[in-house]
Each structure stands twice: as C-alpha cells, then as structure tokens.
Amino acid sequence: MDDVQRLIKRHQSIGKLSTAFIYAILVSVAMNFFWTPGHIYSSGITGLAQLVTTITERQSPIVISTALGLFLLNVPLFILAWRQISHNFTVYTVITVFLASLMIKMIHPVHLTTDPIICAIFGGAVNGFGTGLALKNGISTGGLDILGIVIRRKTGRSIGTINIAFNSLIIIAAGFLYGWPYAFYSAIGLVVNARVMDMTYTRQQLMQVMIITDRPKTVIDSIQNHIRRGITIVHDAEGAYHHDTKTILFTVISRYEMPDLEEAMSEADSKAFVSVSEIYKVLGHFYEPKL
C-alpha cells in the first residue's frame, strides 16, 4: 500500500510540474507575443511587474525586467503562503512562478501584430487558458491567488473587491503611461482573461444535482465512492405518471466533478432521472480539497 501511495504521489508531482512548465510557456507567449508589443497590461502581480518595468525604463537608470519583477514581487506572497497555507503548496507555487519568469526572459518577443485590440484579446485568452489549466491541476500561479486563499480562510470572504481595486489601478496606470485608449484595451484583455480562465478552471463552479431513483442505496454508495460529497435523502416521493414510489437525492458538486458523477450514475442506475443546475452561492460548509 505504501508503494502504491508513493507511486500516486510521484505521478501527481510529475503532472503538476508538467502543468507548471506548460503554464510558463503560455504566459510567456501572452507576454512576449501580445501584451508587450500591444502595450497591454495583464492583471494582478504580472500587470504590476509590467508597470514596474515601464516606470524604470522611463525614470530609472536601472531597468527591472518584467521577468525579474514578477518573481521579486511574489517573494512576500511566498512567505505568506508558507506560513498560512502549506509548505507543499508554496513549493509548487515558487516553481511555477520561477518557470514563468524564466520563460518570459528566454522566449524572445515576436511582434505578430501591434494592434492593441488583437493583442488584448489573444493575450488574455492565452494567459487565461494557462492560468485555468494550472488551477485545474491544483497549482497556483502566485500573486493574488495566494492572498485570496488566505483571506477566504481567515474571513470566509472572497478577494473579489481587492482584485477589482488592484486591477483598476493597473488599468488607470496604463491610461497615464500609454494613453487612455490603452487603458480600455487592457480592460478588454482582463475580461477575456477572466472568461477563458473560468471556462478552463471549473472546480469553483458549483452545481446542484437532483436525482430521482428507486435504487437510492446503490446510487449513494456509487457517488460517494467517486466523489467526496454529502447527500440529502427525501423518501417516499411519488411519480405522477405511474404513481410508483421514488427516492429523491440532493447533492452539490463542482463542475469539475461532473464526469465522476456521470460515471457513478452509469454504474449505479443508468435509468435514474438526474437534473443538474448551476448555483449562484452556497452558505455553510462545502468541502474543498486541501492544497
């Protein structure tokens, strides 16, 4: 059993490191092929690193590159993650940010276009896909991700307001440095980045599942073997067509767990009626895997 667990952990580590490398390639492509040529700012710490580079290029004899700035600005957040989240999480985050900084430095810019709208849209899409892929595979890209996790754990609230305020400052800075049209282009990039990231990273999208079945025990066992979720049982429901007795099961899952749910239902009761709907908000305890 110990050998199996070590093999699983090793496989997971290889998967995370591979994903970190893919993310690093994608963020460097977004930066060097689209954002830099189009004078577009990213969101979060990456955008702040770009801002530092622009200011030092204009005002200082020593230029801090975006690659170096990205890593240095994350150092205080690494310390916060080490103390408040977990050591394992921090190690993978440091590796991911280091690889991203390295790839931004190593991959030379290719000016496919300088059209700011194209650069904003495609840069945001490429980075959003990379970030969503990293989060989907259980690794953080640093920056505001860390702050968001700490705030949520301490207060139960999301980082939404801080995120909006931080990115608004970056957009305003883009307006002062490159002109207000570029501020609006950067805003377009942020929206595209967020939308693509949401499409890729589905773990935070919650779904309510209602199952009507006449084999409740089999279904419950199958679901809980595939997914760690609680289930509420409503006994003695009656079907209006045949007036036969049914049991209704309710649970909440993430969109990421939908394939597991479908597999569980296929094994337990392929004829059950299953309704799945999106949830706006969940109050109370909802299990999230540890980082």
URDA-V988416 format. One line per field, one symbol per residue. ss: DSSP state (~ for helix, > for strand, _ for the rest). phi: phi as a letter, one per 30 degrees, with the letter a starting at -180 (. if undefined). Layout:
ss = ???
phi = ???
This chain:
ss = _~~~~~~~~~~~~~~~~~~~~~~~~~~~~~~~~~~~~~_____~~~~~~~~~~~~~~~~______~~~~~~~~~~~~~~~~~~~__~~~~~~~~~~~~~~~~~~~~_________~~~~~~~~~~~~~~~~~~~~~_______~~~~~~~~~~~~____~~~~~~~~~~~~~~~~~~~_~~~~~~~~~~~~~~~~~~~~~_____>>>>>>>>__~~~~~~~~~~~_____>>>>>>>______>>>>>>>>>>~~~~~~~~~~~~~~____>>>>>>_____________
phi = .dddddddddddddddddddddeddddddeddcbdddchccdcidddddddddddddccbdcccdddddeddddeddddddddccaddededddddddddddddddddebddacddddddddddddddddddddddcibcciidedddddddddcicdcedddddddddddddddddcjdedddddddddddedddddddccdcccbcccbcbcbddddddddddcbdbdbcccdhdbdddchcdbcccbabbceeceeddddddddcadcdcbcbbdcdabcjdbdbedd
